[in-house]
Amino acid sequence: QLQASGGGLVQPGGSLRLSCAASGFTLEHHAIGWFRQAPGKEREGVSCISRSDESTYYADSVKGRFTISRDNVKNTVYLQMNSLKPEDTAVYYCATDPSSLCGLGPHYFDVYDYWGQGTQVTVSS
């Protein structure tokens, strides 16, 4: 199972760190993607970290503000979110990518197999 956590209410310009923890399997053996979905909007790929060389990928909307990383000892992948904007408000999900393609476009979503429960991020003053 995957469990995303760390969401909350933050003011514009603030920061949050999301965690994606696994139980029952080792995250180190998987590429991990972060996604978000705001009310009334389509799901959006946010970031991904590959399995092998830990290459990282970001949506243009978050590039330079978000950083994905993994801690293999803690079996956890993180998404550090800085300079948050109201348009970052969404439920954030993590998922495993068995292909390690780390695709963030909608046509890649079906490649991701295990999806964690989401965590709500609200950016508002």
N, C-alpha and C positions, 0 to 999 in steps of 0.2 A: 504494500500500500504506500501511497504517497500522501503527504500532508503538507499543505502550504499554510504558513502562518506569518505573523508579523505585520499584518495590515492594521489600519486605524485611521483616525482623523488627524490631518496635518494641515497647517496653513501653507498657502502658496510660498514657494521658495524653500520649504522645509525638506526633510529627508526621512526616509524609512528604509529599513532593511528587511526584505522578505526572506523566509527560509523555506526550503523544500526538503523535508526529511523523509527517508524511506525506512520501511520495516519489512523484513522478509527477503530483501535482496540488496545487492551492493550497487549503489549509484555510480561508483567508479567505472562500472562496465557499460554504462549507458550514456549516450548524449542526452542532455536535459534541456528542454525548452520551457520558456515562460510565455504565457499568453494572457490576454485580458479581454474582458467584455463589459462594455458599459450598457446601461439600459437603453434598449431601442437601437443598439448598434451591432454590427457584425463582430465576431471574434477577431482579434488582431494578434498576430505573432509579435512578441516584444523582443525576445533575446534567446540565444541558445549557446550552449557550451558543448564542444564535441567530446567524444569519448577518448580519443587517442592522444592527440597533441594539444588538447584543451584550447583549440581555436575558439574564438568567440564571435558571435554575430549579433547585430542589433538592427531593429527597425529604425528608419531614418528619424522617426518622431521622438526617439529616446536616445539617439546616438550622442555621446558626449555628456549625458546626464546619468545614465544607468550603467552599472557594471555588474556582470555576472561572474561568479567564481564558485569553486567547489572546495570543500574540506572533506577529504576522503576518510580521515580519522573519525569525523563526526557523521559520516555518511549523509552529508547535507550539501545542497547547492543553494547559494545565496543570490539575491538580486538587490544590490545597493542602489537606491533611487534617490538622487539629489536634485535640487532645483525643481521640485515638483510643481506642476501646473494644474489648474482645475481640470483640464482635459485629460489628465492622467487618472482621474476618478474612474474606477472600474473594479470588478471582481477579477483578481489575478489567480491564474492556475499554473501549475507546473505539470509536465508530462515527460515520459520517456520516449526516446526516438531510437528504435532498434536498428535503423538503417545508418544512423550517424550522419545523415545528410544535413541535418540542422536547417531544414527549410522553414522559412517563416511566412511564406505566402499561403493563402487559403487552400491551394491545391495540394499542399503538403500535410494538412491537418490530419488526414486519415492515416498518415504514416505513424503518427504518435499513438502508442498503444495504451499505456497506463496513464490515467489522468487523476491528479489529486483533487481533493475538495478545495475550493477556492478560498481566498481571503480578501475581504473588502478593503479597498483603499479609497479614502475620500479626501480630496484636496479642496479645502474651502476656508474662507476667512470668517 
